[in-house]
Amino acid sequence: MYAAIRDTRLYFDVEGAGLVPDGAAMHEKPVLFLVHGGPGSDHSGYKPLFSALADAAQLVYFDHRGQGRSARDGDPARWTLDENVADMEALRRHLGLGPIAVVGTSYGGMVAMAHAARHPGAVSRLVLVATAAHGGFIARAREILAERGTAEQQALVARCWDQGFRDDEDVRHYHRVMGPLYATRFDAAAAEPALQRVAYAHGPLNAAFGPEGFLRRFDLRPELPRITAPTLVLAGAEDWICPPEFAREIAALIAGAQLEVFEGAGHSLRTDAPDRLLAAIRRFVLG
Protein backbone atom coordinates (compact mmCIF):
# COMPACT_ATOMS: atom_id res chain seq x y z
CA MET A 1 0.00 0.00 0.00
CA TYR A 2 1.09 3.56 -0.59
CA ALA A 3 0.48 6.83 1.20
CA ALA A 4 0.90 10.03 -0.83
CA ILE A 5 2.24 12.35 1.85
CA ARG A 6 4.26 15.53 1.77
CA ASP A 7 6.10 15.35 -1.58
CA THR A 8 6.54 11.57 -1.86
CA ARG A 9 4.87 8.14 -1.80
CA LEU A 10 5.66 5.96 1.20
CA TYR A 11 5.16 2.24 1.01
CA PHE A 12 3.52 0.81 4.13
CA ASP A 13 2.09 -2.52 5.19
CA VAL A 14 -0.28 -3.44 8.00
CA GLU A 15 -0.34 -6.78 9.80
CA GLY A 16 -3.15 -7.84 12.13
CA ALA A 17 -6.65 -6.53 12.66
CA GLY A 18 -7.02 -3.42 14.77
CA LEU A 19 -10.46 -4.24 16.13
CA VAL A 20 -11.08 -7.79 17.37
CA PRO A 21 -13.91 -9.62 19.18
CA ASP A 22 -13.50 -9.83 22.94
CA GLY A 23 -16.46 -11.60 24.50
CA ALA A 24 -19.52 -9.40 24.14
CA ALA A 25 -17.47 -6.39 22.99
CA MET A 26 -14.92 -5.38 20.41
CA HIS A 27 -11.37 -4.72 21.60
CA GLU A 28 -9.10 -2.17 19.89
CA LYS A 29 -5.48 -3.30 19.84
CA PRO A 30 -2.63 -0.79 20.12
CA VAL A 31 -0.87 0.25 16.93
CA LEU A 32 2.86 -0.50 16.78
CA PHE A 33 5.02 1.31 14.21
CA LEU A 34 8.19 -0.56 13.21
CA VAL A 35 10.89 1.83 11.96
CA HIS A 36 13.61 0.20 9.89
CA GLY A 37 17.32 0.88 9.90
CA GLY A 38 19.90 1.61 7.26
CA PRO A 39 19.63 4.04 5.74
CA GLY A 40 19.39 2.35 2.36
CA SER A 41 17.45 -0.67 3.59
CA ASP A 42 13.74 -1.44 4.01
CA HIS A 43 11.25 -2.87 6.49
CA SER A 44 11.59 -6.50 5.33
CA GLY A 45 14.12 -7.34 8.06
CA TYR A 46 11.26 -7.19 10.57
CA LYS A 47 9.45 -10.02 8.77
CA PRO A 48 8.61 -12.70 9.68
CA LEU A 49 9.99 -12.42 13.25
CA PHE A 50 7.80 -9.52 14.38
CA SER A 51 4.64 -11.17 13.06
CA ALA A 52 4.58 -12.89 16.45
CA LEU A 53 3.41 -9.58 17.96
CA ALA A 54 0.37 -9.27 15.67
CA ASP A 55 -1.82 -11.18 18.10
CA ALA A 56 -1.66 -8.27 20.54
CA ALA A 57 -0.96 -5.24 18.34
CA GLN A 58 -1.70 -3.97 14.86
CA LEU A 59 1.71 -3.70 13.19
CA VAL A 60 2.54 -0.93 10.73
CA TYR A 61 5.69 -1.35 8.64
CA PHE A 62 6.94 1.33 6.25
CA ASP A 63 9.92 2.18 4.06
CA HIS A 64 11.64 5.56 4.36
CA ARG A 65 11.54 7.90 1.37
CA GLY A 66 13.96 6.95 -1.38
CA GLN A 67 14.32 3.46 0.06
CA GLY A 68 12.77 0.03 -0.19
CA ARG A 69 9.49 0.17 -2.07
CA SER A 70 8.84 3.85 -1.39
CA ALA A 71 9.25 6.37 -4.18
CA ARG A 72 12.87 6.82 -5.27
CA ASP A 73 12.41 9.70 -7.68
CA GLY A 74 12.38 12.53 -5.13
CA ASP A 75 15.04 15.12 -4.36
CA PRO A 76 18.15 13.36 -2.94
CA ALA A 77 18.76 16.44 -0.78
CA ARG A 78 15.71 15.34 1.21
CA TRP A 79 17.06 11.90 2.11
CA THR A 80 17.71 13.06 5.65
CA LEU A 81 16.85 12.24 9.24
CA ASP A 82 14.65 15.32 9.58
CA GLU A 83 12.64 14.38 6.49
CA ASN A 84 12.23 10.79 7.68
CA VAL A 85 10.91 12.06 11.02
CA ALA A 86 8.44 14.38 9.31
CA ASP A 87 7.34 11.56 6.98
CA MET A 88 6.73 9.23 9.92
CA GLU A 89 4.49 11.77 11.62
CA ALA A 90 2.68 12.48 8.34
CA LEU A 91 2.02 8.75 7.90
CA ARG A 92 0.60 8.50 11.42
CA ARG A 93 -1.78 11.35 10.67
CA HIS A 94 -2.61 9.98 7.20
CA LEU A 95 -3.75 6.75 8.86
CA GLY A 96 -5.87 8.69 11.34
CA LEU A 97 -4.08 7.32 14.38
CA GLY A 98 -3.80 8.65 17.88
CA PRO A 99 -0.71 7.96 20.01
CA ILE A 100 1.25 4.98 18.71
CA ALA A 101 3.78 2.59 20.19
CA VAL A 102 7.07 2.67 18.28
CA VAL A 103 10.01 0.30 17.85
CA GLY A 104 13.02 1.75 16.05
CA THR A 105 16.14 -0.27 15.27
CA SER A 106 19.60 1.17 14.47
CA TYR A 107 18.99 4.15 12.14
CA GLY A 108 15.29 3.54 12.74
CA GLY A 109 15.96 4.18 16.42
CA MET A 110 17.43 7.56 15.53
CA VAL A 111 14.29 8.42 13.56
CA ALA A 112 12.06 7.07 16.34
CA MET A 113 13.70 9.01 19.16
CA ALA A 114 13.72 12.24 17.14
CA HIS A 115 10.04 11.72 16.33
CA ALA A 116 9.17 11.08 19.98
CA ALA A 117 11.06 14.24 21.01
CA ARG A 118 9.46 16.46 18.38
CA HIS A 119 5.95 14.98 18.64
CA PRO A 120 5.69 13.80 22.26
CA GLY A 121 1.91 13.56 22.17
CA ALA A 122 2.07 11.16 19.24
CA VAL A 123 3.92 8.35 21.04
CA SER A 124 2.54 6.13 23.80
CA ARG A 125 5.52 3.78 24.21
CA LEU A 126 9.01 3.86 22.71
CA VAL A 127 11.52 1.05 22.21
CA LEU A 128 14.99 1.96 20.90
CA VAL A 129 17.07 -0.98 19.69
CA ALA A 130 20.83 -0.91 18.97
CA THR A 131 21.05 2.79 18.21
CA ALA A 132 22.86 6.04 19.02
CA ALA A 133 21.87 9.66 19.56
CA HIS A 134 24.74 11.46 17.80
CA GLY A 135 27.42 11.10 15.14
CA GLY A 136 30.11 10.12 17.61
CA PHE A 137 29.15 6.50 17.04
CA ILE A 138 30.99 6.58 13.70
CA ALA A 139 34.40 7.38 15.18
CA ARG A 140 33.87 4.78 17.91
CA ALA A 141 32.84 2.16 15.35
CA ARG A 142 36.05 2.80 13.43
CA GLU A 143 38.03 2.03 16.57
CA ILE A 144 36.15 -1.21 17.18
CA LEU A 145 36.43 -2.20 13.53
CA ALA A 146 40.21 -1.77 13.70
CA GLU A 147 40.26 -4.27 16.58
CA ARG A 148 37.79 -6.86 15.28
CA GLY A 149 37.41 -6.47 11.55
CA THR A 150 39.11 -8.42 8.78
CA ALA A 151 41.05 -6.56 6.09
CA GLU A 152 38.10 -7.00 3.69
CA GLN A 153 35.61 -5.67 6.23
CA GLN A 154 37.77 -2.65 7.00
CA ALA A 155 38.13 -1.89 3.29
CA LEU A 156 34.37 -2.11 2.75
CA VAL A 157 33.59 0.23 5.63
CA ALA A 158 36.21 2.69 4.40
CA ARG A 159 34.58 2.62 0.99
CA CYS A 160 31.14 3.17 2.49
CA TRP A 161 32.17 6.04 4.76
CA ASP A 162 34.95 7.66 2.72
CA GLN A 163 33.78 7.24 -0.88
CA GLY A 164 30.25 5.84 -1.10
CA PHE A 165 28.77 2.86 -2.91
CA ARG A 166 28.29 2.76 -6.69
CA ASP A 167 25.02 0.82 -6.85
CA ASP A 168 22.50 -1.14 -4.81
CA GLU A 169 24.32 -4.45 -5.26
CA ASP A 170 27.35 -2.89 -3.57
CA VAL A 171 25.19 -2.48 -0.46
CA ARG A 172 24.04 -6.11 -0.60
CA HIS A 173 27.66 -7.23 -0.88
CA TYR A 174 28.56 -5.03 2.11
CA HIS A 175 25.96 -6.69 4.32
CA ARG A 176 27.00 -10.14 3.12
CA VAL A 177 30.65 -9.55 4.08
CA MET A 178 29.89 -7.59 7.25
CA GLY A 179 27.38 -10.13 8.57
CA PRO A 180 29.74 -11.73 11.12
CA LEU A 181 30.38 -8.32 12.68
CA TYR A 182 26.70 -7.40 12.87
CA ALA A 183 25.62 -10.70 14.43
CA THR A 184 27.54 -13.04 16.71
CA ARG A 185 25.33 -15.89 15.47
CA PHE A 186 25.65 -15.01 11.79
CA ASP A 187 25.01 -17.93 9.44
CA ALA A 188 25.77 -17.03 5.83
CA ALA A 189 23.47 -19.67 4.30
CA ALA A 190 20.58 -18.81 6.61
CA ALA A 191 21.04 -15.06 6.05
CA GLU A 192 21.17 -15.17 2.26
CA PRO A 193 17.39 -15.34 1.57
CA ALA A 194 16.83 -12.29 3.80
CA LEU A 195 19.64 -10.41 2.04
CA GLN A 196 18.04 -11.17 -1.31
CA ARG A 197 14.64 -9.91 -0.13
CA VAL A 198 15.86 -6.45 0.84
CA ALA A 199 15.32 -3.68 -1.73
CA TYR A 200 18.60 -1.88 -1.03
CA ALA A 201 19.17 1.76 -2.05
CA HIS A 202 22.74 3.03 -2.18
CA GLY A 203 21.83 6.74 -2.57
CA PRO A 204 20.28 7.25 0.87
CA LEU A 205 23.09 5.24 2.47
CA ASN A 206 25.71 7.45 0.83
CA ALA A 207 23.76 10.55 1.90
CA ALA A 208 23.95 9.37 5.50
CA PHE A 209 27.45 7.89 5.83
CA GLY A 210 29.44 9.45 2.98
CA PRO A 211 32.13 12.10 3.48
CA GLU A 212 29.46 14.81 3.84
CA GLY A 213 26.87 12.47 5.34
CA PHE A 214 24.30 13.87 7.73
CA LEU A 215 24.91 11.13 10.31
CA ARG A 216 28.40 12.51 10.85
CA ARG A 217 27.03 15.74 12.31
CA PHE A 218 23.61 14.93 13.78
CA ASP A 219 23.10 15.26 17.54
CA LEU A 220 19.79 14.45 19.21
CA ARG A 221 21.06 14.68 22.78
CA PRO A 222 19.61 18.18 23.43
CA GLU A 223 16.20 16.90 22.29
CA LEU A 224 15.99 13.67 24.28
CA PRO A 225 14.74 15.24 27.55
CA ARG A 226 11.60 16.27 25.63
CA ILE A 227 10.54 12.65 25.25
CA THR A 228 7.62 11.92 27.55
CA ALA A 229 6.70 8.40 26.42
CA PRO A 230 7.84 5.50 28.62
CA THR A 231 11.03 4.31 26.92
CA LEU A 232 12.93 1.03 26.75
CA VAL A 233 16.49 1.06 25.40
CA LEU A 234 17.95 -2.26 24.22
CA ALA A 235 21.56 -2.93 23.18
CA GLY A 236 23.89 -5.77 22.28
CA ALA A 237 27.01 -6.04 24.42
CA GLU A 238 29.08 -6.96 21.34
CA ASP A 239 27.61 -4.34 18.97
CA TRP A 240 30.42 -2.88 16.85
CA ILE A 241 28.58 0.05 15.24
CA CYS A 242 26.28 1.22 18.07
CA PRO A 243 28.08 -0.15 21.15
CA PRO A 244 26.21 -0.18 24.47
CA GLU A 245 27.88 3.00 25.74
CA PHE A 246 25.56 4.89 23.38
CA ALA A 247 22.50 3.08 24.73
CA ARG A 248 23.51 4.04 28.27
CA GLU A 249 23.85 7.65 27.17
CA ILE A 250 20.37 7.63 25.65
CA ALA A 251 18.80 6.04 28.71
CA ALA A 252 20.42 8.64 30.97
CA LEU A 253 18.93 11.50 28.93
CA ILE A 254 15.33 10.24 28.78
CA ALA A 255 13.47 10.53 32.07
CA GLY A 256 12.57 7.15 33.52
CA ALA A 257 14.02 5.17 30.60
CA GLN A 258 14.76 1.49 31.15
CA LEU A 259 17.96 -0.04 29.79
CA GLU A 260 18.71 -3.65 28.97
CA VAL A 261 21.99 -4.88 27.48
CA PHE A 262 21.94 -8.33 25.89
CA GLU A 263 25.15 -10.18 26.69
CA GLY A 264 26.65 -12.11 23.80
CA ALA A 265 24.62 -10.21 21.21
CA GLY A 266 25.82 -7.91 18.47
CA HIS A 267 24.06 -5.18 16.51
CA SER A 268 21.43 -7.54 15.14
CA LEU A 269 19.42 -8.52 18.18
CA ARG A 270 16.91 -10.06 15.79
CA THR A 271 19.56 -12.63 14.83
CA ASP A 272 21.38 -13.09 18.12
CA ALA A 273 18.52 -12.95 20.64
CA PRO A 274 15.18 -13.08 18.79
CA ASP A 275 13.12 -14.64 21.58
CA ARG A 276 14.51 -12.33 24.22
CA LEU A 277 13.99 -9.30 21.97
CA LEU A 278 10.36 -10.14 21.29
CA ALA A 279 9.71 -10.90 24.95
CA ALA A 280 11.16 -7.54 26.02
CA ILE A 281 9.05 -5.65 23.47
CA ARG A 282 5.91 -7.57 24.32
CA ARG A 283 6.40 -7.04 28.04
CA PHE A 284 7.09 -3.32 27.72
CA VAL A 285 4.69 -2.30 24.94
CA LEU A 286 1.89 -4.80 25.17
CA GLY A 287 2.01 -6.18 28.68
Secondary structure, DSSP 8 states (H G I E B T S, - for coil): -EEEETTEEEEEEEES-SEEEETTEEEE--EEEEE--TTT--GGGGTTGGGGGTTTSEEEEE--TTSTTS---S-GGG-SHHHHHHHHHHHHHHTT--SEEEEEETHHHHHHHHHHHH-GGGEEEEEEES--SBTHHHHHHHHHHHHH--HHHHHHHHHHHHT--SSHHHHHHHHHHHHHHH-TT--HHHHHHHHHH----HHHHHHHHSTT-GGGT-B-TTTGGG--S-EEEEEETT-SSS-HHHHHHHHHHSTT-EEEEETT--S-HHHHSHHHHHHHHIIIII-
